[in-house]
Amino acid sequence: SLMYLNEATLLHNIKVRYSKDRIYTYVANILIAVNPYFDIPKIYSSQTIKSYQGKSLGTMPPHVFAIADKAFRDMKVLKMSQSIIVSGESGAGKTENTKFVLRYLTESYGTGQDIDDRIVEGGCNLKNKSAQSLEYCAELLGLDQDDLRVSLTTRVMLTTAGGTKGTVIKVPLKVEQANNARDALAKTVYSHLFDHVVNRVNQCFPFETSSYFIGVLDIAGFEYFEHNSFEQFCINYCNEKLQQFFNERILKEEQELYQKEGLGVNEVHYVDNQDCIDLIEAKLVGILDILDEENRLPQPSDQHFTSAVHQKHKDHFRLTIPRKSKLTVHRNIRDDEGFIIRHFAGAVCYETTQFVEKNNDALHMSLESLICESRDKFIRELFESSTNNNKDTKQKAGKLSFISVGNKFKTQLNLLLDKLRSTGASFIRCIKPNLKMTSHHFEGVQILSQLQCSGMVSVLDLMQGGFPSRASFHELYNMYKKYMPDKLARLDPRLFCKALFKALGLNEIDYKFGLTKVFFRPGKFAEFDQIMKSDPDHLAELVKRVNHWLVCSRWKKVQWCSLSVIKVDSYPVTSKNDGTRPKMTPEQMAKEMSEILSRGPAVQATKAAAGTKKHDLSKWKYAELRDTINTSCDIELLAACREEFHRRLKVYHAWKSKNKKRNTETEQRAPKSVTDYDFAPYLNNSPQQNPAAQLPARQQEIEMNRQQRFFRIPFIRPADQYKDPQSKKKGWWYAHFDGPWIARQMELHPDKPPILLVAGKDDMEMCELNLEETGLTRKRGAEILPRQFEEIWERCGGIQYLQNAIESRQARPTYATAMLQNLLK
């Protein structure tokens, strides 16, 4: 646990731990894994696996087993599929950590059997001078050696004009073309075998579908070599997409959630790589589409493709020519032979030679027909099924069709990202400690570069005031609901959670309440899991403690109410002897009650022990004062909060009166009705300030002349945030702004009655921001017509609700109240 969170302290911490063979480190919920390049004793033993089972993140030393266990428990508790994304450079240890994750899940929650690594190695390394390799390949594929040689070095064509139509002609292939035919055959064999293995594994499962799953993604890391070709281009494109997903899930969505929940966390800036992704995959102008267009030309060439890329993106920040590279070997490349892309992890120079050939995965018809005539039944069936699905009746014998590798890669990558976005994600960042890949050798510059490129530095900034763990009030409430007695089941979920945390004795510094969720500070996962445990005995015990805390808090309220009744009952009547008593303001009542309470010996003893300590609320936010007034059972704190709240109102009104302009009715910062209704008891009573006869008419005129704007935006329940878009339950939030301030608010939920709120009566539950601060005016499609709002408002019973609020003098005068009063007259 670090006191100061920055890249220097993180790097030093990793170095110290690495020197002690502690290769795992936490950054919030993210695991950093440094490759040790040697076997550490007992770190992955069966005993170690047992020690991490069911343990919350943070209670045990950092380990890949802890991430696997967290994913499994999140899947069970949150009822949502999980993904574990293992990323890093080549040689950083991604595959090994993936194996350890699978092993832990299998031994802990599976059948207990060891996992067998199924690795399919396919490919034919055919050379003209290598007769032995050709012989082995022909034997494995069930083909005649001479026929395979001819198919790899020539292609068959049928004449369509001149001479006898349909004459078969064998055209010899150039060396490059023969190499491409060999590579295409190798990739096709590998692809068919891989698909076959996956299908057979799926057939072995005792079920067809599953409600939830844990997916482990191990994918090639960012690659940068002296010579980079089409393979490195595709791999780095994939890593750009994964880095964007990391930014969205960890940084962007996290900050948006903090802002939505009103936690007041400072904004963290990070580099958005969407422009780099658009450069590669945008329609028509993206590099992949330009490459596909080049492949479709009668005579495609790598030089023409490269020139087209530079021409269409000559002013793009992410793209530049090779001669601007810092390396001499790249500056020697001509402009039409390569390009440099500035990726999130650094600039990479790609040599475009053979880009066009490598983008085509199609086989010659003659070679494909030969494979389908194999003597081996397995090989024959493997290719026949694919041939029948992709057969092109118009394709001529010997003509090479075009199957875009880049487009296929992009489609599959986008499907993968859609799947990841529908799951909860855990991240394992694998780090390569040195370029030589030797043990006990720590290169700080190399590691720091990897940490920066993987987004870890931005995560540290977010952690300074972040809350990586959270749960909605309704989730916690529903978990305990079946164990609650009826009187507890009637509690509001938010109030129940507050009572639960008080009963547990949790430190208020370690968590914070938002609007719909409770959030935990980094390193406080043990407290979080203590609440989230689903053991019935544990839950029942917690409910008893909550009940005890509520009884104690309500007993204090009963004492307060009883003393209030005694004080009012003992108050002398007026001199008129008409049986009435003078009215008391809340401040007077609080003062009198405090005097009565202070007479008790117990209170006197408490005061003596506490000394003259007072509550300093000058730096409290308005939301904190509001929540304390609504929920606290501390009498002294309640009185202090009320005093501070009204002190701020007095200060604001005094400032407003002092800086009053001639046209203050139209240029005021807040609606005049606020001061007229709410601040009247605290103003100096003067004839000019309270014209009883003229106020209503003048007030209605002001309310009618202000600008009225109406908005509607969708919202999704927190539990459905990462679900499949088709299964999300979407609600609607409506708002009517009277000038800069909200006057009416509606929440239409998919599975419960609508919530109606009006200014004055429901101030504590309505939007606290002014119209400019909400950003609604800048949100496209958010503003709606007045009749659209009024139709929904009337259908949901809003007219009657507002009328009742007006009659009970709880509604603040607004445009809506003025219109309704005119209508009633």
Summary of the structure (lengths in Angstrom):
residues: 825
radius of gyration: 35.7
end to end distance: 67.6
largest distance: 130.7
contacts: 2275
relative contact order: 0.08
helix: 52%
strand: 12%
